């Protein structure tokens, strides 16, 4: 009769142990299957223990190389190496070294306000050189 009382307690304890192990297993499975790192995911999914060991070694080797490179980079950064080189090159310009490049178009309605020399260079028609008389515009 004493054994009957122990059984439910033992069963509950075993079930609790299994559920804890299952929770840990589920967390590890989730973590290794969803990680962006290639090594742990491949290591978790490998069907044979030898492949798991090989993936573990490859992951640890890559991690070690990364740590070594980071240490070297930080050493270089914190040693504050200063190397500055400035060179300016000049070449002679032929005169006139002046370029006018205006993207804005000239409004022909305002061309009559320009000086005559500029109107001649731009080859603006004679009709825009002089102001339009209102009576001439109405006669059309």
C-alpha positions as CSV (number, residue, x, y, z in Angstrom):
1,X,0.0,0.0,0.0
2,X,2.9,2.2,0.6
3,X,4.1,1.7,-2.9
4,X,0.8,2.9,-4.4
5,X,1.2,6.3,-2.7
6,X,4.7,6.7,-4.1
7,X,3.8,5.9,-7.6
8,X,1.8,9.1,-8.4
9,X,4.5,11.2,-6.9
10,X,7.2,9.4,-8.9
11,X,5.1,9.7,-12.1
12,X,4.6,13.4,-11.5
13,X,8.3,13.9,-11.0
14,X,9.2,12.0,-14.1
15,X,6.6,13.9,-16.1
16,X,7.9,17.2,-14.8
17,X,11.5,16.1,-15.8
18,X,10.3,15.2,-19.2
19,X,8.4,18.4,-19.7
20,X,11.5,20.4,-18.6
21,X,13.7,18.5,-21.0
22,X,11.1,18.9,-23.7
23,X,11.0,22.7,-23.1
24,X,14.8,22.9,-23.3
25,X,14.7,20.8,-26.5
26,X,12.1,22.9,-28.0
27,X,14.0,26.1,-27.3
28,X,17.2,24.7,-28.6
29,X,15.5,23.3,-31.7
30,X,13.8,26.7,-32.3
31,X,17.0,28.6,-31.8
32,X,19.2,26.4,-34.0
33,X,16.6,26.0,-36.8
34,X,15.8,29.8,-37.1
35,X,19.3,31.3,-36.6
36,X,20.9,33.2,-39.4
37,X,24.2,31.6,-38.7
38,X,25.0,28.7,-41.0
39,X,27.1,26.5,-38.6
40,X,24.6,25.9,-35.7
41,X,21.7,25.3,-38.1
42,X,23.7,22.7,-40.1
43,X,25.1,21.2,-37.0
44,X,21.6,20.7,-35.5
45,X,20.1,19.2,-38.7
46,X,23.1,16.9,-39.4
47,X,21.9,13.3,-39.4
48,X,25.2,11.8,-38.2
49,X,27.3,12.6,-35.2
50,X,30.4,12.8,-37.3
51,X,28.8,15.5,-39.4
52,X,27.7,17.4,-36.3
53,X,31.3,17.3,-35.0
54,X,32.6,18.5,-38.4
55,X,30.1,21.4,-38.5
56,X,31.0,22.3,-34.9
57,X,34.7,22.4,-35.8
58,X,34.0,24.4,-38.9
59,X,31.9,26.9,-37.0
60,X,34.4,27.2,-34.2
61,X,37.3,27.7,-36.7
62,X,35.3,30.5,-38.5
63,X,34.4,32.1,-35.2
64,X,38.1,32.0,-34.1
65,X,39.3,33.6,-37.3
66,X,36.6,36.3,-36.8
67,X,37.8,37.0,-33.3
68,X,41.4,37.2,-34.4
69,X,40.6,39.7,-37.1
70,X,38.5,41.8,-34.8
71,X,41.3,42.0,-32.3
72,X,43.8,43.1,-35.0
73,X,41.3,45.7,-36.3
74,X,40.8,47.1,-32.8
75,X,44.5,47.2,-32.1
76,X,45.1,49.1,-35.4
77,X,42.2,51.5,-34.6
78,X,43.3,52.3,-31.1
79,X,47.0,52.8,-32.0
80,X,45.7,55.9,-33.9
81,X,47.9,55.6,-37.0
82,X,48.0,59.0,-38.9
83,X,49.0,59.1,-42.5
84,X,47.9,62.1,-44.5
85,X,48.9,62.8,-48.1
86,X,47.5,65.8,-50.0
87,X,48.5,66.6,-53.6
88,X,47.1,69.4,-55.6
89,X,47.5,69.4,-59.4
90,X,47.3,72.4,-61.5
91,X,47.3,72.7,-65.3
92,X,47.5,76.0,-67.2
93,X,44.2,77.2,-68.7
94,X,43.9,78.8,-72.1
95,X,42.2,82.1,-72.1
96,X,39.4,82.8,-71.9
97,X,38.8,80.3,-69.2
98,X,35.2,81.4,-68.9
99,X,32.3,79.2,-69.7
100,X,28.7,80.3,-69.5
101,X,26.3,77.5,-69.3
102,X,22.9,78.6,-68.3
103,X,20.2,76.0,-68.3
104,X,17.5,78.6,-67.9
105,X,16.1,79.5,-71.3
106,X,15.6,83.2,-72.4
107,X,12.0,84.1,-72.6
108,X,11.4,85.7,-75.9
109,X,8.7,87.9,-74.4
110,X,11.4,89.5,-72.3
111,X,14.1,89.5,-75.1
112,X,13.2,93.1,-76.0
113,X,14.7,94.2,-72.7
114,X,18.1,92.8,-73.6
115,X,20.8,95.1,-75.0
116,X,21.0,95.2,-78.8
117,X,24.5,93.5,-78.9
118,X,23.2,90.5,-77.0
119,X,20.1,90.3,-79.2
120,X,22.4,90.2,-82.2
121,X,24.6,87.5,-80.7
122,X,21.6,85.4,-79.8
123,X,20.1,86.1,-83.3
124,X,16.7,87.1,-81.8
125,X,14.2,88.1,-84.5
126,X,13.4,91.7,-85.1
127,X,9.9,91.4,-83.8
128,X,11.2,90.9,-80.3
129,X,13.7,93.8,-80.3
130,X,11.1,96.4,-80.1
131,X,8.1,96.6,-77.8
132,X,4.9,95.4,-79.3
133,X,2.3,98.1,-79.7
134,X,-1.1,97.3,-78.3
135,X,-2.8,98.6,-81.4
136,X,-0.8,96.2,-83.6
137,X,-1.7,93.3,-81.5
138,X,-5.4,94.1,-81.6
139,X,-5.4,94.5,-85.4
140,X,-4.6,90.8,-85.9
